[in-house]
């Protein structure tokens, strides 16, 4: 016997292939997230001690002055940075969407 979540998931997958966001929700969480780059002999800390939680269906405003690290944070969360040192806790929790 299937529960409601499993039936919903199967009914979505039996039709045309659904978009990932139609079937799953993702929660992002960071704790003491740091990002730094090397510039010659110097280490430049761009992000330091970022702790946050991002919930599905919520609106988030990321604000700050130019050079504050807003784009860098989004790039770290999205896994788009090829060089630099990332440390701390970064996790995404994916679970079936409840409808």
N, CA, C and O atoms as CSV, one atom per row, in Angstrom:
chain,resi,resn,atom,element,x,y,z
A,1,UNK,N,N,0.839,-1.182,0.000
A,1,UNK,CA,C,0.000,0.000,0.000
A,1,UNK,C,C,0.884,1.246,0.000
A,1,UNK,O,O,1.795,1.358,0.820
A,2,UNK,N,N,0.631,2.152,-0.886
A,2,UNK,CA,C,1.418,3.378,-0.998
A,2,UNK,C,C,0.791,4.490,-0.156
A,2,UNK,O,O,-0.429,4.584,-0.023
A,3,UNK,N,N,1.665,5.331,0.408
A,3,UNK,CA,C,1.135,6.494,1.116
A,3,UNK,C,C,0.897,7.631,0.117
A,3,UNK,O,O,1.228,7.502,-1.062
A,4,UNK,N,N,0.331,8.728,0.585
A,4,UNK,CA,C,-0.031,9.848,-0.303
A,4,UNK,C,C,1.172,10.433,-1.023
A,4,UNK,O,O,1.083,10.781,-2.200
A,5,UNK,N,N,2.296,10.544,-0.325
A,5,UNK,CA,C,3.506,11.123,-0.937
A,5,UNK,C,C,3.993,10.230,-2.065
A,5,UNK,O,O,4.325,10.722,-3.144
A,6,UNK,N,N,4.040,8.917,-1.830
A,6,UNK,CA,C,4.499,7.992,-2.862
A,6,UNK,C,C,3.559,7.998,-4.057
A,6,UNK,O,O,4.019,7.991,-5.199
A,7,UNK,N,N,2.244,8.011,-3.816
A,7,UNK,CA,C,1.280,8.050,-4.916
A,7,UNK,C,C,1.417,9.329,-5.724
A,7,UNK,O,O,1.340,9.307,-6.952
A,8,UNK,N,N,1.622,10.449,-5.030
A,8,UNK,CA,C,1.805,11.721,-5.718
A,8,UNK,C,C,3.061,11.689,-6.576
A,8,UNK,O,O,3.055,12.154,-7.716
A,9,UNK,N,N,4.131,11.142,-6.027
A,9,UNK,CA,C,5.396,11.056,-6.765
A,9,UNK,C,C,5.236,10.177,-7.999
A,9,UNK,O,O,5.673,10.549,-9.088
A,10,UNK,N,N,4.616,9.018,-7.835
A,10,UNK,CA,C,4.436,8.096,-8.958
A,10,UNK,C,C,3.524,8.710,-10.018
A,10,UNK,O,O,3.800,8.584,-11.211
A,11,UNK,N,N,2.443,9.371,-9.605
A,11,UNK,CA,C,1.538,9.964,-10.588
A,11,UNK,C,C,2.238,11.066,-11.371
A,11,UNK,O,O,1.958,11.256,-12.554
A,12,UNK,N,N,3.140,11.790,-10.731
A,12,UNK,CA,C,3.904,12.809,-11.450
A,12,UNK,C,C,4.876,12.169,-12.435
A,12,UNK,O,O,5.037,12.657,-13.554
A,13,UNK,N,N,5.523,11.084,-12.028
A,13,UNK,CA,C,6.537,10.478,-12.882
A,13,UNK,C,C,5.943,9.647,-14.010
A,13,UNK,O,O,6.629,9.397,-15.002
A,14,UNK,N,N,4.686,9.209,-13.894
A,14,UNK,CA,C,4.077,8.411,-14.942
A,14,UNK,C,C,3.632,9.275,-16.118
A,14,UNK,O,O,3.489,8.775,-17.234
A,15,UNK,N,N,3.416,10.556,-15.878
A,15,UNK,CA,C,3.036,11.470,-16.961
A,15,UNK,C,C,4.307,11.881,-17.689
A,15,UNK,O,O,5.341,11.223,-17.582
A,16,UNK,N,N,4.214,12.969,-18.423
A,16,UNK,CA,C,5.430,13.495,-19.027
A,16,UNK,C,C,6.401,13.848,-17.920
A,16,UNK,O,O,5.995,14.137,-16.794
A,17,UNK,N,N,7.669,13.824,-18.235
A,17,UNK,CA,C,8.680,14.044,-17.206
A,17,UNK,C,C,8.501,15.414,-16.558
A,17,UNK,O,O,8.598,16.437,-17.236
A,18,UNK,N,N,8.242,15.443,-15.259
A,18,UNK,CA,C,7.992,16.722,-14.590
A,18,UNK,C,C,9.284,17.490,-14.351
A,18,UNK,O,O,10.376,16.923,-14.361
A,19,UNK,N,N,9.135,18.772,-14.140
A,19,UNK,CA,C,10.276,19.567,-13.735
A,19,UNK,C,C,10.635,19.177,-12.312
A,19,UNK,O,O,9.765,18.805,-11.524
A,20,UNK,N,N,11.902,19.262,-11.990
A,20,UNK,CA,C,12.376,18.888,-10.656
A,20,UNK,C,C,11.603,19.638,-9.579
A,20,UNK,O,O,11.251,19.060,-8.551
A,21,UNK,N,N,11.337,20.924,-9.811
A,21,UNK,CA,C,10.666,21.752,-8.807
A,21,UNK,C,C,9.193,21.394,-8.628
A,21,UNK,O,O,8.581,21.805,-7.642
A,22,UNK,N,N,8.609,20.637,-9.561
A,22,UNK,CA,C,7.214,20.238,-9.428
A,22,UNK,C,C,7.062,19.028,-8.503
A,22,UNK,O,O,5.973,18.779,-7.988
A,23,UNK,N,N,8.140,18.281,-8.291
A,23,UNK,CA,C,8.080,17.053,-7.525
A,23,UNK,C,C,8.778,17.182,-6.174
A,23,UNK,O,O,8.336,16.589,-5.190
A,24,UNK,N,N,9.854,17.947,-6.119
A,24,UNK,CA,C,10.655,18.048,-4.914
A,24,UNK,C,C,10.758,19.484,-4.409
A,24,UNK,O,O,10.653,20.442,-5.174
A,25,UNK,N,N,10.963,19.603,-3.120
A,25,UNK,CA,C,11.283,20.880,-2.502
A,25,UNK,C,C,12.679,20.746,-1.909
A,25,UNK,O,O,13.086,19.662,-1.491
A,26,UNK,N,N,13.400,21.849,-1.877
A,26,UNK,CA,C,14.766,21.823,-1.380
A,26,UNK,C,C,14.929,22.878,-0.301
A,26,UNK,O,O,14.526,24.028,-0.474
A,27,UNK,N,N,15.517,22.479,0.802
A,27,UNK,CA,C,15.877,23.409,1.868
A,27,UNK,C,C,17.399,23.482,1.893
A,27,UNK,O,O,18.068,22.449,1.901
A,28,UNK,N,N,17.952,24.693,1.907
A,28,UNK,CA,C,19.397,24.885,2.019
A,28,UNK,C,C,19.722,25.376,3.413
A,28,UNK,O,O,18.976,26.165,3.993
A,29,UNK,N,N,20.831,24.910,3.948
A,29,UNK,CA,C,21.257,25.345,5.266
A,29,UNK,C,C,22.769,25.513,5.285
A,29,UNK,O,O,23.503,24.683,4.748
A,30,UNK,N,N,23.227,26.595,5.909
A,30,UNK,CA,C,24.662,26.817,6.086
A,30,UNK,C,C,24.933,27.101,7.553
A,30,UNK,O,O,24.081,27.635,8.263
A,31,UNK,N,N,26.125,26.739,7.998
A,31,UNK,CA,C,26.553,27.059,9.353
A,31,UNK,C,C,28.048,27.345,9.316
A,31,UNK,O,O,28.847,26.507,8.898
A,32,UNK,N,N,28.403,28.529,9.756
A,32,UNK,CA,C,29.814,28.958,9.773
A,32,UNK,C,C,30.487,28.738,8.420
A,32,UNK,O,O,31.602,28.221,8.351
A,33,UNK,N,N,29.804,29.134,7.345
A,33,UNK,CA,C,30.322,28.979,5.992
A,33,UNK,C,C,31.358,30.066,5.712
A,33,UNK,O,O,31.114,31.247,5.959
A,34,UNK,N,N,32.514,29.656,5.196
A,34,UNK,CA,C,33.602,30.580,4.874
A,34,UNK,C,C,34.070,30.331,3.456
A,34,UNK,O,O,34.045,29.200,2.970
A,35,UNK,N,N,34.496,31.392,2.799
A,35,UNK,CA,C,35.094,31.270,1.471
A,35,UNK,C,C,36.263,32.234,1.390
A,35,UNK,O,O,36.123,33.416,1.703
A,36,UNK,N,N,37.421,31.728,0.970
A,36,UNK,CA,C,38.611,32.567,0.845
A,36,UNK,C,C,39.364,32.201,-0.428
A,36,UNK,O,O,39.234,31.096,-0.954
A,37,UNK,N,N,40.150,33.154,-0.906
A,37,UNK,CA,C,40.987,32.947,-2.088
A,37,UNK,C,C,42.411,33.378,-1.761
A,37,UNK,O,O,42.640,34.210,-0.883
A,38,UNK,N,N,43.349,32.802,-2.475
A,38,UNK,CA,C,44.760,33.161,-2.322
A,38,UNK,C,C,45.113,34.230,-3.346
A,38,UNK,O,O,44.751,34.131,-4.519
A,39,UNK,N,N,45.822,35.249,-2.886
A,39,UNK,CA,C,46.330,36.303,-3.773
A,39,UNK,C,C,47.815,36.457,-3.476
A,39,UNK,O,O,48.223,37.244,-2.622
A,40,UNK,N,N,48.610,35.681,-4.209
A,40,UNK,CA,C,50.043,35.647,-3.915
A,40,UNK,C,C,50.257,34.966,-2.574
A,40,UNK,O,O,49.854,33.819,-2.383
A,41,UNK,N,N,50.893,35.673,-1.644
A,41,UNK,CA,C,51.130,35.132,-0.306
A,41,UNK,C,C,50.003,35.467,0.668
A,41,UNK,O,O,50.042,35.061,1.830
A,42,UNK,N,N,49.020,36.190,0.206
A,42,UNK,CA,C,47.947,36.669,1.071
A,42,UNK,C,C,46.674,35.845,0.860
A,42,UNK,O,O,46.342,35.472,-0.265
A,43,UNK,N,N,45.969,35.567,1.959
A,43,UNK,CA,C,44.664,34.918,1.903
A,43,UNK,C,C,43.601,35.979,2.137
A,43,UNK,O,O,43.636,36.694,3.139
A,44,UNK,N,N,42.656,36.076,1.211
A,44,UNK,CA,C,41.575,37.068,1.318
A,44,UNK,C,C,40.290,36.333,1.685
A,44,UNK,O,O,39.814,35.480,0.935
A,45,UNK,N,N,39.735,36.675,2.846
A,45,UNK,CA,C,38.458,36.090,3.269
A,45,UNK,C,C,37.323,36.883,2.646
A,45,UNK,O,O,37.172,38.077,2.902
A,46,UNK,N,N,36.521,36.204,1.820
A,46,UNK,CA,C,35.417,36.891,1.152
A,46,UNK,C,C,34.115,36.678,1.924
A,46,UNK,O,O,33.333,37.611,2.104
A,47,UNK,N,N,33.890,35.449,2.374
A,47,UNK,CA,C,32.733,35.143,3.228
A,47,UNK,C,C,33.268,34.599,4.550
A,47,UNK,O,O,34.194,33.788,4.565
A,48,UNK,N,N,32.685,35.045,5.648
A,48,UNK,CA,C,33.176,34.593,6.953
A,48,UNK,C,C,32.012,34.350,7.903
A,48,UNK,O,O,31.280,35.275,8.255
A,49,UNK,N,N,31.849,33.086,8.316
A,49,UNK,CA,C,30.878,32.726,9.337
A,49,UNK,C,C,29.420,32.893,8.957
A,49,UNK,O,O,28.615,33.312,9.788
A,50,UNK,N,N,29.057,32.575,7.716
A,50,UNK,CA,C,27.681,32.724,7.254
A,50,UNK,C,C,26.836,31.555,7.775
A,50,UNK,O,O,27.132,30.395,7.489
A,51,UNK,N,N,25.794,31.866,8.534
A,51,UNK,CA,C,24.848,30.866,9.012
A,51,UNK,C,C,23.462,31.272,8.520
A,51,UNK,O,O,23.009,32.391,8.762
A,52,UNK,N,N,22.795,30.351,7.827
A,52,UNK,CA,C,21.509,30.697,7.219
A,52,UNK,C,C,20.680,29.447,6.957
A,52,UNK,O,O,21.195,28.329,6.945
A,53,UNK,N,N,19.383,29.662,6.747
A,53,UNK,CA,C,18.475,28.611,6.325
A,53,UNK,C,C,17.559,29.192,5.252
A,53,UNK,O,O,17.018,30.285,5.411
A,54,UNK,N,N,17.393,28.457,4.167
A,54,UNK,CA,C,16.546,28.871,3.056
A,54,UNK,C,C,15.460,27.808,2.892
A,54,UNK,O,O,15.758,26.642,2.632
A,55,UNK,N,N,14.201,28.218,3.046
A,55,UNK,CA,C,13.076,27.281,3.020
A,55,UNK,C,C,12.318,27.358,1.701
A,55,UNK,O,O,12.234,28.424,1.091
A,56,UNK,N,N,11.762,26.219,1.256
A,56,UNK,CA,C,10.962,26.219,0.037
A,56,UNK,C,C,9.730,27.103,0.194
A,56,UNK,O,O,9.095,27.125,1.248
A,57,UNK,N,N,9.408,27.819,-0.855
A,57,UNK,CA,C,8.218,28.648,-0.866
A,57,UNK,C,C,8.349,29.965,-0.139
A,57,UNK,O,O,7.376,30.714,-0.047
A,58,UNK,N,N,9.518,30.266,0.377
A,58,UNK,CA,C,9.698,31.540,1.075
A,58,UNK,C,C,10.455,32.517,0.181
A,58,UNK,O,O,11.222,32.115,-0.694
A,59,UNK,N,N,10.229,33.777,0.414
A,59,UNK,CA,C,10.884,34.834,-0.344
A,59,UNK,C,C,12.090,35.323,0.449
A,59,UNK,O,O,12.005,35.533,1.659
A,60,UNK,N,N,13.192,35.499,-0.230
A,60,UNK,CA,C,14.426,35.916,0.416
A,60,UNK,C,C,14.974,37.140,-0.291
A,60,UNK,O,O,15.048,37.173,-1.519
A,61,UNK,N,N,15.357,38.143,0.480
A,61,UNK,CA,C,16.023,39.320,-0.078
A,61,UNK,C,C,17.460,39.306,0.416
A,61,UNK,O,O,17.707,39.352,1.621
A,62,UNK,N,N,18.395,39.244,-0.500
A,62,UNK,CA,C,19.817,39.264,-0.173
A,62,UNK,C,C,20.330,40.658,-0.501
A,62,UNK,O,O,20.485,41.010,-1.671
A,63,UNK,N,N,20.594,41.451,0.535
A,63,UNK,CA,C,20.946,42.856,0.321
A,63,UNK,C,C,22.269,43.177,0.994
A,63,UNK,O,O,22.649,42.562,1.990
A,64,UNK,N,N,22.954,44.145,0.432
A,64,UNK,CA,C,24.206,44.614,0.999
A,64,UNK,C,C,24.886,45.537,0.012
A,64,UNK,O,O,24.506,45.592,-1.157
A,65,UNK,N,N,25.890,46.263,0.477
A,65,UNK,CA,C,26.582,47.187,-0.420
A,65,UNK,C,C,27.415,46.444,-1.463
A,65,UNK,O,O,27.676,45.248,-1.335
A,66,UNK,N,N,27.816,47.162,-2.474
A,66,UNK,CA,C,28.670,46.613,-3.512
A,66,UNK,C,C,29.936,46.038,-2.877
A,66,UNK,O,O,30.577,46.683,-2.047
A,67,UNK,N,N,30.283,44.817,-3.279
A,67,UNK,CA,C,31.492,44.193,-2.750
A,67,UNK,C,C,31.296,43.444,-1.449
A,67,UNK,O,O,32.265,42.962,-0.864
A,68,UNK,N,N,30.057,43.335,-0.982
A,68,UNK,CA,C,29.799,42.673,0.299
A,68,UNK,C,C,29.856,41.145,0.199
A,68,UNK,O,O,29.976,40.474,1.224
A,69,UNK,N,N,29.772,40.582,-1.010
A,69,UNK,CA,C,29.846,39.140,-1.182
A,69,UNK,C,C,28.534,38.462,-1.532
A,69,UNK,O,O,28.413,37.243,-1.412
A,70,UNK,N,N,27.547,39.245,-1.964
A,70,UNK,CA,C,26.229,38.672,-2.293
A,70,UNK,C,C,26.333,37.654,-3.426
A,70,UNK,O,O,25.838,36.533,-3.304
A,71,UNK,N,N,26.960,38.030,-4.502
A,71,UNK,CA,C,27.104,37.130,-5.655
A,71,UNK,C,C,27.990,35.952,-5.303
A,71,UNK,O,O,27.727,34.827,-5.728
A,72,UNK,N,N,29.035,36.198,-4.530
A,72,UNK,CA,C,29.912,35.102,-4.107
A,72,UNK,C,C,29.138,34.084,-3.287
A,72,UNK,O,O,29.309,32.880,-3.478
A,73,UNK,N,N,28.286,34.550,-2.372
A,73,UNK,CA,C,27.472,33.634,-1.577
A,73,UNK,C,C,26.582,32.791,-2.475
A,73,UNK,O,O,26.503,31.575,-2.298
A,74,UNK,N,N,25.911,33.418,-3.435
A,74,UNK,CA,C,25.048,32.664,-4.350
A,74,UNK,C,C,25.848,31.662,-5.172
A,74,UNK,O,O,25.383,30.550,-5.422
A,75,UNK,N,N,27.044,32.049,-5.590
A,75,UNK,CA,C,27.898,31.131,-6.345
A,75,UNK,C,C,28.371,29.953,-5.491
A,75,UNK,O,O,28.438,28.826,-5.981
A,76,UNK,N,N,28.696,30.201,-4.231
A,76,UNK,CA,C,29.083,29.115,-3.324
A,76,UNK,C,C,27.901,28.172,-3.114
A,76,UNK,O,O,28.057,26.953,-3.193
A,77,UNK,N,N,26.719,28.729,-2.847
A,77,UNK,CA,C,25.527,27.898,-2.645
A,77,UNK,C,C,25.202,27.067,-3.885
A,77,UNK,O,O,24.755,25.925,-3.772
A,78,UNK,N,N,25.428,27.638,-5.060
A,78,UNK,CA,C,25.137,26.933,-6.309
A,78,UNK,C,C,26.261,26.047,-6.802
A,78,UNK,O,O,26.087,25.328,-7.786
A,79,UNK,N,N,27.420,26.078,-6.138
A,79,UNK,CA,C,28.549,25.243,-6.541
A,79,UNK,C,C,29.255,25.719,-7.791
A,79,UNK,O,O,29.831,24.914,-8.522
A,80,UNK,N,N,29.220,27.029,-8.051
A,80,UNK,CA,C,29.785,27.554,-9.294
A,80,UNK,C,C,31.216,28.060,-9.190
A,80,UNK,O,O,31.777,28.481,-10.202
A,81,UNK,N,N,31.828,28.037,-8.013
A,81,UNK,CA,C,33.184,28.566,-7.880
A,81,UNK,C,C,34.202,27.456,-8.080
A,81,UNK,O,O,34.144,26.418,-7.421
A,82,UNK,N,N,35.135,27.684,-8.998
A,82,UNK,CA,C,36.124,26.671,-9.331
A,82,UNK,C,C,37.382,26.789,-8.481
A,82,UNK,O,O,38.050,25.787,-8.225
A,83,UNK,N,N,37.708,27.987,-8.047
A,83,UNK,CA,C,38.917,28.140,-7.235
A,83,UNK,C,C,38.570,28.860,-5.944
A,83,UNK,O,O,37.601,29.617,-5.877
A,84,UNK,N,N,39.371,28.614,-4.931
A,84,UNK,CA,C,39.107,29.172,-3.615
A,84,UNK,C,C,38.877,28.060,-2.620
A,84,UNK,O,O,38.747,26.894,-2.994
A,85,UNK,N,N,38.827,28.419,-1.363
A,85,UNK,CA,C,38.676,27.443,-0.295
A,85,UNK,C,C,37.345,27.664,0.420
A,85,UNK,O,O,37.092,28.739,0.966
A,86,UNK,N,N,36.502,26.640,0.411
A,86,UNK,CA,C,35.204,26.692,1.084
A,86,UNK,C,C,35.300,25.819,2.328
A,86,UNK,O,O,35.758,24.678,2.263
A,87,UNK,N,N,34.864,26.365,3.464
A,87,UNK,CA,C,34.835,25.569,4.692
A,87,UNK,C,C,33.544,25.866,5.441
A,87,UNK,O,O,32.853,26.843,5.153
A,88,UNK,N,N,33.234,25.014,6.400
A,88,UNK,CA,C,31.993,25.148,7.153
A,88,UNK,C,C,30.987,24.117,6.692
A,88,UNK,O,O,31.326,23.181,5.969
A,89,UNK,N,N,29.752,24.294,7.113
A,89,UNK,CA,C,28.683,23.344,6.828
A,89,UNK,C,C,27.752,23.916,5.768
A,89,UNK,O,O,27.248,25.031,5.905
A,90,UNK,N,N,27.530,23.147,4.718
A,90,UNK,CA,C,26.601,23.515,3.647
A,90,UNK,C,C,25.842,22.254,3.259
A,90,UNK,O,O,26.446,21.264,2.847
A,91,UNK,N,N,24.524,22.292,3.389
A,91,UNK,CA,C,23.728,21.094,3.076
A,91,UNK,C,C,22.451,21.493,2.359
A,91,UNK,O,O,21.889,22.563,2.590
A,92,UNK,N,N,22.010,20.602,1.484
A,92,UNK,CA,C,20.695,20.769,0.880
A,92,UNK,C,C,19.884,19.528,1.230
A,92,UNK,O,O,20.368,18.399,1.147
A,93,UNK,N,N,18.655,19.766,1.616
A,93,UNK,CA,C,17.748,18.700,1.996
A,93,UNK,C,C,16.632,18.666,0.958
A,93,UNK,O,O,15.894,19.637,0.792
A,94,UNK,N,N,16.521,17.557,0.276
A,94,UNK,CA,C,15.522,17.412,-0.786
A,94,UNK,C,C,14.452,16.425,-0.325
A,94,UNK,O,O,14.760,15.334,0.153
A,95,UNK,N,N,13.203,16.825,-0.477
A,95,UNK,CA,C,12.126,15.940,-0.061
A,95,UNK,C,C,10.942,16.113,-1.013
A,95,UNK,O,O,10.784,17.163,-1.636
A,96,UNK,N,N,10.112,15.070,-1.117
A,96,UNK,CA,C,8.967,15.160,-2.041
A,96,UNK,C,C,8.042,16.311,-1.671
A,96,UNK,O,O,7.795,16.576,-0.495
A,97,UNK,N,N,7.538,16.984,-2.687
A,97,UNK,CA,C,6.611,18.096,-2.482
A,97,UNK,C,C,5.268,17.574,-2.006
A,97,UNK,O,O,4.715,16.631,-2.572
A,98,UNK,N,N,4.761,18.190,-0.975
A,98,UNK,CA,C,3.448,17.802,-0.442
A,98,UNK,C,C,2.398,18.684,-1.109
A,98,UNK,O,O,2.471,19.910,-1.018
A,99,UNK,N,N,1.421,18.072,-1.780
A,99,UNK,CA,C,0.401,18.897,-2.436
A,99,UNK,C,C,-0.963,18.632,-1.874
A,99,UNK,O,O,-1.940,19.241,-2.312
